[in-house]
Amino acid sequence: MLPFYIFTLLYFAHVQQPTAAQITAPWEVNALRAIRGSLSDPNGFLNSWNRGDPCVANWTRVICYNVTAKDDGYFHVQELQLLRLGLSGTLAPELGQLSRMKIMDFMWNKITGSIPKEVGNITSLELLLVNGNQLTGSLPEEIGFLPNLNRIQIDQNNISGPIPKSFANLNKTKHFHMNNNSLSGQIPPELSRLPSLVHMLLDNNNLSGYLPPELAQLPKLLIIQLDNNNFSGSSIPPSYGNITTLLKLSLRNCSLEGPAPDVSGIPQLGYLDVSWNQLTGPIPSGQLASNITTIDFSHNRLNGSIPASFSGLPNLQRLSLDNNNLDGSVPSDVWRNIDFSGNRSLILDFQNNALTNLSNPLTPPANVTIMLSGNPVCQSQNQLNIAQYCQSAPEVNPGGGSIDNSTLCAPCATDLPLESVLKAPNPCSCGVPLYVDYRLKSPGFWDFVPYEAQFQEYLSSGLFLNSYQLEVTTFMWEEGPRLKMTLKLFPNNTILFNSGEVQRLRYMFTGWLIADSDIFGPYELINFDPGWYEKVLQRGTKKSLSTGAIVGIVIAAFAAAAVLSSLITLILLRRRSRQFSKKRTAKRIPMKIDGVKDFTFEELSNCTNDFSESALIGQGGYGKVYRGVLADGKVAAIKRAQEGSLQGSREFFTEIELLSRLHHRNLVSLLGYCDEEDEQMLVYEYMPNGTLRDHLSG
């Protein structure tokens, strides 16, 4: 009976009794209930918010700090990740009671009402994400006093009123994404004091007044995007030509007057759009940055000749000078220095000007489109052999695209939703992908096709994936211009992602942990669709390592004294580790132990026929033991804990690590584990001579 005694001793040593302090702060529990009460949840995603303790019972999409606070002994909410749950209703003022929250994410729902001023009490807040709702009202002044705020993302709502001057206090804020609202009034010059701001996206609002020249003082500014506002009577400050950090300047349709900006002093400017204004005078002739892709001066009142500096720009994709009063010659070498391999193209739109002649005969490469209609030079089109360029041409827009893999590889024959992976190292291998809807909010190019491979390399690297694991399946330009795309993420040289990897990838997107790119600009997550992996995220993303029901230790009979000593050591370590107890979470980083595999719940469910009674070979107070055949054909014994046998993640992983070190002829080998949602399982080598219960019972 010695082995059974050892098992019983270890079982009670593993049962973790939470102390009275290991609960969520009561005021935060009340706040969450108030938040739930102000929302309509037709799909029932928040049903778990009516049961148990938020941090201990793992309320859906409520992510808590994984240790109790030293000052009060409670767990505290770290994130609300309520992206695209179909929620309506309003934002409760009780949000302000979650003062230690870092991420507040209500993106892509149908929430109405205003942003409560109490949000200004969330002093730990780093990401304020409410874009894609139906919010109204004005921006609270109180938001301007959040000392840790990194990102304000309120775009695509109906928020009105002025930009609060208090926003000048946001010393850590890098991103103002406030486009597509009804904001009005003057852009506060005080914003020039922001030391960290990199993206100012205020396009598609009702802003007016003048453009503050003080914005040129922003030391890290990369993008100014103010299109479709009404700065009537204002001019573009010359100081904007001195913003040496600037990558993109977009002031389209802003009712601007005065001269065109001289941006030749901006060494990395990649995108310039000042179209649809009332700019006058000549176009500045200074040399532009070699990496510029887009130059748009169209629909103004500019005169003079086309600058020679527009020729020889190696990355140029579009030069739009149409609908002005430009005269002189049509340049014949704009495409000089451009490599047209890899689907590169160039659009030259000179329509509706006063161009009278050619500097030289036009002999462009096939990938160059020239538009000259509405110019006097077209009156001699036959003599000059330019008739094909003088036809009335519709507006040229960059197209979308899609990738159809269905005819390139043989179908993946399986009941799983497998798809073909086209790229190396195993072309036409099969895997179950994740789907991500993703948008570039201010890209630095006009045509995506030449940059697609570079984008896949950038994003896969940012996600810590191999490049062949990521595919852009569709992309489509939207008004802005913004680029929406659907991505497929494949597991690395295997059929399935493990649960930890699914959770890690989701958190990379929802936590904005992917570095921005100079050429691709800021991005946003529209949807993270786990598809077949839905159960992995079913209870929501939760912070750090996950915890579940305890799974007992399977020990063969007649263990040697040395093994017993090791197990006693395990007990002592387990007791010491209680102080590190963590709540269960869904964002977990899997262990790396040689010979021990991190199984998904689906893998173990499949190999036991959904844990059917026919696979059951043992049962005890700790849970049940099943016989299963793993994907590699190996027969295994799978111990699955019953509900209520909970232990902390650190304890569970300590147990696994120590078991992996135990080697004895009377001990079965540990093959792997599963730590996912409300499940913890240990996978052992199967013992064919009798059931595990027989061995455990001596």
C-alpha positions in Angstrom: 0.0 0.0 0.0 3.0 2.3 0.1 2.5 3.6 -3.4 -1.1 4.4 -2.7 0.0 6.2 0.5 2.4 8.3 -1.5 -0.2 9.2 -4.0 -2.7 10.2 -1.3 0.0 12.3 0.5 0.9 14.1 -2.8 -2.7 14.7 -3.7 -3.5 16.6 -0.5 -0.2 18.4 -0.8 -1.3 19.6 -4.2 -4.7 20.9 -3.2 -4.4 24.6 -3.0 -6.7 26.4 -0.6 -6.8 30.1 -1.6 -6.4 32.5 1.3 -9.1 35.0 2.1 -7.1 37.7 0.3 -6.8 35.8 -3.0 -10.0 37.3 -4.4 -10.7 40.3 -6.7 -10.9 43.7 -5.0 -14.6 44.0 -4.0 -15.0 47.5 -5.5 -13.7 46.2 -8.8 -16.2 43.3 -8.6 -19.0 45.8 -8.1 -17.6 47.9 -11.0 -17.6 45.0 -13.4 -21.1 44.1 -12.5 -22.1 47.7 -13.2 -20.3 47.6 -16.5 -22.1 44.4 -17.4 -25.4 45.9 -16.3 -25.0 48.9 -18.7 -24.3 46.6 -21.7 -26.6 44.5 -23.8 -25.0 41.1 -24.6 -27.2 39.3 -27.2 -24.7 36.6 -27.8 -24.2 35.7 -24.1 -20.4 36.2 -24.2 -20.5 37.8 -20.7 -22.7 35.2 -19.0 -19.7 34.1 -16.9 -19.8 37.6 -15.3 -22.7 36.4 -13.2 -20.7 33.6 -11.5 -18.0 33.5 -8.9 -15.0 35.9 -8.6 -13.8 37.7 -11.7 -10.1 36.9 -11.3 -10.5 33.4 -9.7 -13.4 32.2 -11.8 -12.0 33.7 -15.0 -14.7 36.0 -16.2 -14.8 36.2 -20.0 -12.2 38.7 -21.4 -11.4 40.0 -17.9 -7.7 39.8 -17.5 -6.2 40.2 -14.0 -2.7 40.7 -12.6 -1.4 37.3 -11.9 -0.3 38.1 -8.3 -2.2 39.8 -5.6 -1.3 43.4 -4.9 1.2 44.0 -2.0 -0.7 47.0 -0.7 -4.1 45.4 -0.2 -3.7 41.6 -0.9 -6.4 41.6 -3.7 -6.3 40.6 -7.3 -6.9 43.6 -9.7 -8.2 43.9 -13.2 -5.5 44.5 -15.7 -7.4 44.4 -19.0 -10.9 44.4 -20.4 -10.6 42.8 -23.8 -14.2 43.1 -25.2 -13.3 43.3 -28.9 -16.1 42.5 -31.3 -18.6 40.8 -29.0 -21.7 42.4 -30.5 -22.2 44.5 -27.4 -24.5 47.5 -27.3 -25.6 49.8 -24.4 -23.3 52.4 -22.8 -20.0 52.7 -21.0 -20.6 52.7 -17.3 -19.0 55.5 -15.2 -17.9 52.7 -12.8 -15.1 52.0 -15.3 -13.2 54.6 -13.3 -13.0 52.2 -10.3 -10.7 49.9 -12.2 -7.9 52.2 -11.4 -5.1 49.6 -12.1 -6.4 48.6 -15.5 -3.9 49.0 -18.4 -6.0 48.1 -21.4 -9.6 49.1 -22.0 -10.7 47.6 -25.2 -14.3 47.9 -26.4 -13.5 48.0 -30.2 -15.9 47.1 -32.9 -19.1 46.9 -30.9 -22.3 49.0 -31.1 -21.9 51.0 -27.9 -23.7 54.4 -27.7 -23.6 57.3 -25.3 -20.4 59.1 -24.3 -17.0 58.3 -22.9 -17.5 58.8 -19.1 -15.3 61.3 -17.5 -14.5 58.7 -14.8 -12.1 57.1 -17.3 -9.8 59.8 -16.1 -9.5 58.0 -12.8 -7.8 54.9 -14.4 -4.4 56.2 -13.7 -2.7 53.0 -15.0 -4.4 53.1 -18.4 -2.1 52.7 -21.4 -4.5 51.8 -24.2 -7.9 53.5 -24.6 -9.5 51.5 -27.4 -13.1 52.4 -28.2 -13.0 52.8 -32.0 -15.7 51.3 -34.3 -18.7 52.0 -32.0 -21.5 54.6 -32.1 -20.2 56.9 -29.3 -21.3 60.5 -29.2 -20.7 63.5 -26.9 -17.4 65.2 -26.3 -14.0 64.0 -25.1 -13.6 64.4 -21.4 -10.9 66.8 -20.2 -10.0 64.2 -17.5 -8.5 61.9 -20.1 -5.7 64.5 -20.5 -4.4 63.7 -17.0 -3.8 60.0 -17.5 0.0 59.8 -16.9 0.6 56.4 -18.6 -1.6 56.7 -21.6 0.1 55.4 -24.8 -2.7 55.3 -27.3 -6.0 57.1 -27.8 -8.0 55.2 -30.3 -11.5 56.6 -30.7 -11.8 56.6 -34.5 -15.0 55.7 -36.4 -17.5 57.1 -33.9 -19.7 60.2 -33.7 -17.7 62.0 -31.0 -18.0 65.8 -31.3 -16.7 68.9 -29.6 -13.2 70.2 -29.3 -9.9 68.4 -28.7 -9.3 69.1 -25.0 -6.3 71.3 -24.3 -5.6 69.0 -21.4 -4.3 66.5 -23.9 -1.1 68.5 -24.0 -0.3 66.8 -20.6 -0.1 63.3 -22.1 3.6 63.0 -22.0 3.6 59.2 -22.8 1.0 59.2 -25.6 2.4 58.2 -28.9 -0.8 57.7 -30.9 -3.7 60.1 -31.5 -6.1 58.0 -33.6 -9.2 60.2 -33.6 -10.2 60.2 -37.3 -13.7 59.7 -38.6 -15.6 61.6 -35.9 -17.2 65.0 -35.7 -14.5 66.8 -33.7 -14.7 70.5 -34.2 -12.8 73.7 -33.4 -9.1 74.5 -33.5 -6.3 71.9 -33.1 -4.8 73.1 -29.8 -1.3 74.5 -30.4 -0.5 73.2 -26.9 -0.3 69.7 -28.4 3.2 70.8 -29.6 4.4 70.0 -26.1 3.9 66.3 -26.4 7.3 64.7 -26.3 6.3 61.2 -27.4 3.7 61.7 -30.1 4.4 59.9 -33.4 1.0 59.6 -35.1 -1.6 62.4 -35.4 -4.6 61.0 -37.3 -7.4 63.6 -37.2 -8.7 63.2 -40.7 -12.5 63.2 -41.5 -13.6 65.5 -38.7 -15.0 69.1 -38.6 -11.8 70.8 -37.4 -11.4 74.4 -38.4 -9.2 77.4 -37.6 -5.6 77.5 -38.6 -2.9 74.8 -38.8 -0.7 75.4 -35.7 2.9 76.0 -36.9 3.9 74.9 -33.4 3.3 71.3 -34.4 6.7 71.4 -36.0 8.2 71.3 -32.5 7.0 67.8 -31.9 10.3 65.9 -31.7 9.2 62.4 -32.7 6.3 63.1 -35.1 6.1 60.7 -38.0 2.6 61.2 -39.5 0.3 64.2 -39.9 -3.0 63.1 -41.4 -5.6 65.8 -41.4 -7.6 65.1 -44.6 -11.2 66.3 -45.0 -11.3 69.0 -42.4 -12.1 72.7 -43.0 -9.2 75.0 -42.3 -10.7 77.6 -44.5 -8.4 80.6 -45.1 -5.5 78.9 -43.4 -2.2 78.1 -45.1 0.3 75.3 -44.6 2.9 76.6 -42.2 6.4 76.7 -43.7 7.7 75.2 -40.4 6.1 71.9 -41.5 8.9 71.6 -44.0 11.4 71.5 -41.1 9.9 68.4 -39.4 12.8 66.2 -40.1 11.3 63.1 -38.6 8.2 63.2 -40.8 7.3 60.2 -43.0 3.9 61.3 -44.2 2.1 64.6 -44.7 -1.5 64.3 -45.8 -3.7 67.4 -45.9 -6.1 66.5 -48.7 -9.4 68.6 -49.0 -8.8 70.9 -46.1 -9.7 74.3 -47.8 -6.1 75.4 -47.5 -4.8 78.4 -49.3 -1.4 79.9 -50.0 1.8 78.4 -51.5 2.5 74.7 -51.8 4.8 73.4 -49.1 8.5 73.0 -49.6 9.3 69.6 -48.1 12.7 69.1 -49.6 14.2 69.4 -46.1 12.4 66.3 -44.9 15.0 63.5 -45.5 12.7 60.5 -45.1 9.3 61.8 -46.4 7.6 59.0 -48.2 4.1 60.3 -48.8 2.9 63.8 -49.7 -0.8 64.6 -50.4 -2.0 68.2 -50.5 -4.7 67.7 -53.2 -8.1 69.3 -53.4 -7.2 72.6 -51.8 -6.8 76.1 -53.2 -3.0 76.3 -53.2 -1.4 78.8 -55.6 2.0 79.6 -57.1 4.6 77.2 -58.4 5.5 73.8 -57.1 8.8 74.0 -55.1 11.7 72.6 -57.1 13.8 71.2 -54.2 14.9 67.6 -54.3 12.6 65.3 -52.5 13.5 62.2 -50.5 14.5 59.2 -52.5 12.1 57.0 -50.7 9.0 59.0 -51.6 6.2 56.8 -53.2 3.3 59.3 -53.6 3.2 62.9 -54.6 -0.3 64.5 -55.0 -0.7 68.2 -55.8 -3.9 67.6 -57.9 -7.0 69.9 -57.8 -5.3 73.1 -56.8 -4.5 76.4 -58.6 -0.8 75.8 -59.0 1.1 77.3 -62.0 4.6 77.2 -63.4 6.4 74.1 -64.8 6.7 70.6 -63.5 9.9 70.4 -61.4 12.8 68.4 -62.8 13.3 67.1 -59.3 10.2 64.8 -59.8 12.3 62.7 -62.2 14.6 59.9 -61.0 12.8 59.1 -57.7 13.4 55.3 -57.5 10.4 54.5 -55.3 7.8 56.7 -56.9 4.4 55.0 -57.6 2.1 57.9 -58.3 2.7 61.5 -59.4 -0.7 63.4 -59.6 -0.5 67.0 -60.8 -3.9 67.1 -62.6 -6.4 69.9 -62.5 -4.0 72.8 -62.0 -2.6 75.6 -64.3 0.8 74.0 -65.0 2.5 74.9 -68.2 5.6 74.2 -70.2 6.8 70.7 -71.2 5.7 67.2 -70.3 8.7 65.5 -68.7 10.0 62.5 -70.5 12.1 60.7 -67.9 10.1 60.7 -64.6 10.6 56.9 -64.6 14.3 57.1 -64.6 15.9 55.0 -61.8 12.8 53.0 -61.2 13.1 49.2 -61.3 9.9 47.9 -62.7 10.4 44.2 -61.8 8.1 42.6 -59.4 4.8 44.1 -60.6 6.0 47.7 -60.0 4.1 50.4 -61.8 3.9 54.2 -62.1 1.0 56.5 -62.6 1.6 60.0 -64.1 -1.5 62.1 -64.1 -1.0 65.4 -65.8 -4.6 65.9 -67.0 -6.3 69.3 -67.3 -3.3 71.6 -67.2 -1.7 74.0 -69.8 1.2 71.8 -70.9 2.1 72.6 -74.5 5.0 70.4 -75.6 7.3 67.5 -74.8 10.8 67.8 -73.4 11.6 64.7 -75.4 9.7 61.9 -77.2 7.7 59.8 -74.7 9.0 56.2 -74.6 7.9 54.9 -71.2 8.2 51.3 -70.0 5.1 49.2 -70.3 4.3 49.6 -66.6 4.0 53.4 -66.8 0.6 55.0 -67.3 0.6 58.6 -68.6 -2.5 60.8 -68.7 -2.4 64.0 -70.7 -6.0 64.7 -71.7 -7.1 68.3 -71.3 -3.7 69.8 -72.2 -2.9 71.9 -75.3 -0.2 69.4 -76.2 -2.9 66.9 -77.2 -3.9 69.1 -80.1 -0.8 67.8 -81.8 -1.2 64.3 -80.5 -0.8 62.6 -83.9 2.3 64.5 -84.9 3.9 63.8 -81.5 2.7 60.2 -81.4 1.0 60.6 -78.0 -2.6 59.8 -78.9 -2.7 56.9 -76.5 -1.9 59.3 -73.6 -4.5 61.9 -74.6 -7.6 59.7 -74.2 -10.0 60.7 -71.5 -9.1 58.4 -68.7 -11.1 57.4 -65.6 -9.6 57.8 -62.2 -7.0 55.2 -61.5 -7.1 53.6 -58.1 -5.0 50.8 -56.7 -6.8 47.5 -56.8 -7.4 44.8 -54.2 -6.2 41.3 -54.5 -6.7 37.7 -53.3 -4.8 34.5 -53.3 -6.5 31.3 -54.4 -4.5 28.3 -53.3 -7.1 25.7 -54.2 -5.6 24.8 -57.6 -1.9 24.9 -56.6 -1.9 22.0 -54.1 -3.8 18.8 -53.7 -6.7 18.9 -51.2 -5.8 18.1 -47.6 -7.7 14.9 -46.9 -9.0 15.1 -43.3 -12.0 16.0 -41.2 -10.0 18.9 -39.8 -10.4 22.3 -41.6 -6.9 22.0 -43.1 -5.5 24.4 -45.7 -2.5 24.2 -47.8 0.7 26.1 -46.9 2.3 27.3 -50.1 5.7 28.4 -48.9 8.9 26.6 -47.8 10.1 24.5 -46.1 7.3 22.1 -47.0 5.2 23.5 -49.9 1.7 22.1 -50.0 1.8 20.8 -46.5 -1.4 21.1 -44.5 -2.3 23.0 -41.4 -5.3 24.5 -39.6 -4.8 28.3 -39.8 -5.9 31.2 -37.7 -7.6 34.1 -39.4 -7.0 37.8 -38.7 -8.7 40.9 -40.2 -6.1 43.7 -40.1 -5.9 47.2 -41.3 -3.1 49.6 -42.2 -4.5 53.0 -41.1 -2.0 55.3 -42.8 0.3 53.3 -45.2 3.2 55.1 -46.8 2.5 54.0 -50.4 -0.1 54.0 -53.1 0.2 50.5 -54.5 0.6 47.5 -52.1 1.6 44.9 -54.6 5.3 45.7 -54.7 5.4 45.8 -50.9 3.5 42.6 -50.2 6.5 40.3 -49.7 8.2 43.0 -47.5 4.9 43.3 -45.5 4.7 39.5 -44.9 8.3 39.5 -43.7 7.8 42.5 -41.4 4.6 41.1 -39.8 5.8 37.5 -39.4 9.0 38.8 -37.8 6.9 41.1 -35.5 4.8 38.0 -34.5 7.9 35.9 -34.0 6.8 33.5 -36.8 8.6 32.2 -39.8 7.8 34.0 -43.0 6.1 31.0 -44.5 3.6 30.9 -41.6 1.9 34.1 -42.7 -0.2 34.7 -45.9 -2.1 37.7 -47.0 -5.2 36.1 -48.5 -7.1 39.3 -49.5 -6.5 43.0 -49.4 -8.7 45.9 -50.3 -8.2 49.7 -50.3 -10.8 51.6 -48.3 -11.5 55.3 -48.1 -8.8 57.1 -46.3 -6.9 55.6 -48.0 -6.6 52.6 -45.7 -5.7 49.1 -46.5 -7.8 46.3 -45.1 -6.6 42.7 -45.4 -7.3 39.2 -44.2 -4.3 37.2 -42.9 -3.9 33.5 -42.4 -1.4 32.3 -39.8 -0.2 28.7 -40.0 1.4 26.5 -37.4 5.1 25.9 -37.7 5.8 22.8 -39.7 2.9 20.9 -38.1 -0.8 20.6 -38.4 -2.1 22.4 -35.3 -1.1 25.3 -33.1 -0.8 24.5 -29.5 -3.1 26.4 -27.1 -0.3 28.6 -25.8 0.7 29.7 -29.3 -2.9 30.7 -30.1 -3.2 32.7 -27.0 0.2 34.3 -27.5 -0.6 35.4 -31.0 -3.9 36.9 -30.0 -2.3 38.9 -27.3 0.4 40.2 -29.7 -2.5 41.8 -31.7 -4.7 42.9 -28.8 -1.9 44.3 -26.8 -0.4 46.3 -29.7 2.9 44.5 -29.3 3.9 44.5 -32.9 6.3 47.4 -33.7 5.1 50.0 -36.2 6.8 50.3 -39.5 7.9 53.4 -41.3 6.5 52.3 -44.6 3.4 50.4 -43.4 2.5 52.8 -40.6 0.1 52.3 -37.8 -2.2 49.3 -37.8 -5.3 48.0 -36.1 -6.9 44.7 -35.3 -10.4 44.3 -36.8 -11.0 40.7 -35.8 -9.0 37.7 -34.5 -10.9 34.7 -35.6 -9.7 31.5 -33.9 -12.0 29.3 -36.1 -11.3 25.7 -35.2 -9.4 26.9 -32.1 -12.4 28.7 -30.6 -12.4 26.5 -27.4 -8.8 27.7 -26.7 -10.1 31.3 -26.3 -13.7 30.4 -25.2 -13.3 31.7 -21.7 -11.5 34.8 -22.9 -7.8 35.9 -22.9 -6.3 36.0 -19.5 -3.0 37.3 -18.4 0.2 35.1 -18.1 0.2 31.4 -17.2 -3.0 29.4 -16.9 -4.2 27.5 -13.9 -6.9 24.8 -13.8 -8.0 21.7 -12.0 -5.2 19.7 -10.4 -4.2 16.5 -12.0 -2.7 13.9 -9.7 0.5 12.1 -10.2 0.5 8.7 -11.8 3.0 6.5 -10.0 3.7 2.8 -10.7 3.8 0.5 -7.7 6.9 -0.4 -5.7 8.8 2.8 -6.3 12.3 2.7 -5.0 13.5 4.7 -2.0 15.3 7.2 -4.2 12.1 8.0 -6.0 10.2 8.4 -2.7 12.9 10.9 -1.7 12.3 12.9 -4.9 8.6 12.9 -4.4 9.0 14.2 -0.8 11.1 17.0 -2.2 8.3 17.7 -4.6 5.9 18.1 -1.6 8.2 20.6 0.0 8.6 22.6 -3.2 4.9 22.6 -3.7 4.3 24.0 -0.2 6.9 26.7 -0.7 5.4 27.7 -4.1 2.0 28.5 -2.7 3.0 32.0 -2.1 3.4 32.4 -5.9 -0.2 31.2 -6.7 -1.6 32.6 -9.9 -5.0 32.8 -11.2 -6.0 30.9 -14.3 -5.4 32.7 -17.6 -5.6 32.1 -21.3 -2.5 33.9 -22.3 0.1 31.3 -21.4 3.6 30.8 -22.5 4.2 27.0 -22.9 7.0 25.2 -21.1 10.1 24.1 -22.9 11.1 20.7 -21.4 12.9 18.1 -23.6 10.7 15.1 -24.1 7.6 16.7 -22.6 5.0 17.9 -25.1 2.4 20.7 -24.6 -0.8 19.0 -25.9 -4.0 20.9 -26.8 -7.3 20.0 -25.4 -8.5 19.1 -28.9 -5.6 16.7 -29.4 -6.4 14.8 -26.2 -10.1 14.9 -26.8 -9.6 13.4 -30.3 -7.4 10.6 -29.1 -9.9 9.6 -26.4 -13.0 9.9 -28.5 -14.1 13.0 -26.6 -13.2 11.3 -23.3 -15.8 8.6 -23.9 -16.6 5.9 -21.3 -15.1 3.3 -23.5 -11.7 5.0 -23.1 -12.0 5.3 -19.3 -9.6 3.0 -17.5 -9.5 4.5 -14.0 -11.1 6.9 -11.6 -10.4 8.4 -8.2 -10.9 11.5 -6.1 -8.5 13.4 -8.3 -10.3 12.7 -11.5 -10.4 10.2 -14.3 -7.8 8.3 -16.4 -8.3 7.5 -20.0 -6.5 5.4 -22.6 -5.8 7.2 -25.8 -3.8 6.8 -29.0 -1.7 9.9 -29.7 -1.2 11.3 -33.2 2.2 9.5 -33.5 0.5 6.2 -32.7 1.8 5.9 -29.1 -0.6 4.6 -26.6 -0.9 6.9 -23.5 -2.7 7.1 -20.2 -4.3 10.5 -19.8 -5.1 11.8 -16.3 -7.9 14.4 -16.4 -8.7 16.3 -13.2 -12.2 16.8 -12.1 -13.6 20.3 -11.5 -12.7 21.7 -8.1 -9.2 20.3 -7.9 -7.5 23.5 -8.6 -3.8 24.5 -8.3 -1.7 27.4 -9.5 0.1 27.5 -12.8 3.5 27.8 -11.2 2.7 24.7 -9.0 1.5 22.7 -11.9 4.6 23.5 -14.0 6.9 22.8 -11.0 5.2 19.4 -10.8 5.7 18.8 -14.5 9.4 19.8 -14.4 10.1 17.6 -11.4 8.2 14.6 -12.9 10.2 15.0 -16.1 13.4 14.5 -14.1 12.3 11.3 -12.4 13.6 8.1 -14.1 13.1 4.7 -12.5 12.1 1.3 -13.8 9.0 1.3 -11.6 7.9 4.8 -12.7 5.9 5.4 -15.9 7.3 8.1 -18.1 5.7 11.5 -18.4 5.0 12.2 -22.1 3.3 15.6 -21.8 0.6 17.8 -20.3 -2.3 20.0 -21.2 -3.0 23.3 -19.4 -5.9 25.0 -21.1 -9.0 26.8 -20.0 -10.6 24.7 -17.1 -8.5 21.7 -17.9 -5.2 20.3 -16.6 -4.1 16.9 -17.8 -0.9 14.8 -17.5 -0.1 12.3 -20.3 1.9 9.2 -19.3 3.2 6.2 -20.9 0.5 3.5 -20.9 0.9 0.5 -18.6 -0.7 -2.5 -20.3 -0.8 -4.9 -17.4 -3.9 -3.9 -15.5 -5.4 -0.5 -15.0 -3.8 2.5 -13.4 -6.2 2.1 -10.6 -4.8 -1.4 -10.0 -1.3 -0.1 -9.8 -2.2 2.8 -7.6 -4.2 0.7 -5.3 -1.3 -1.7 -4.8 
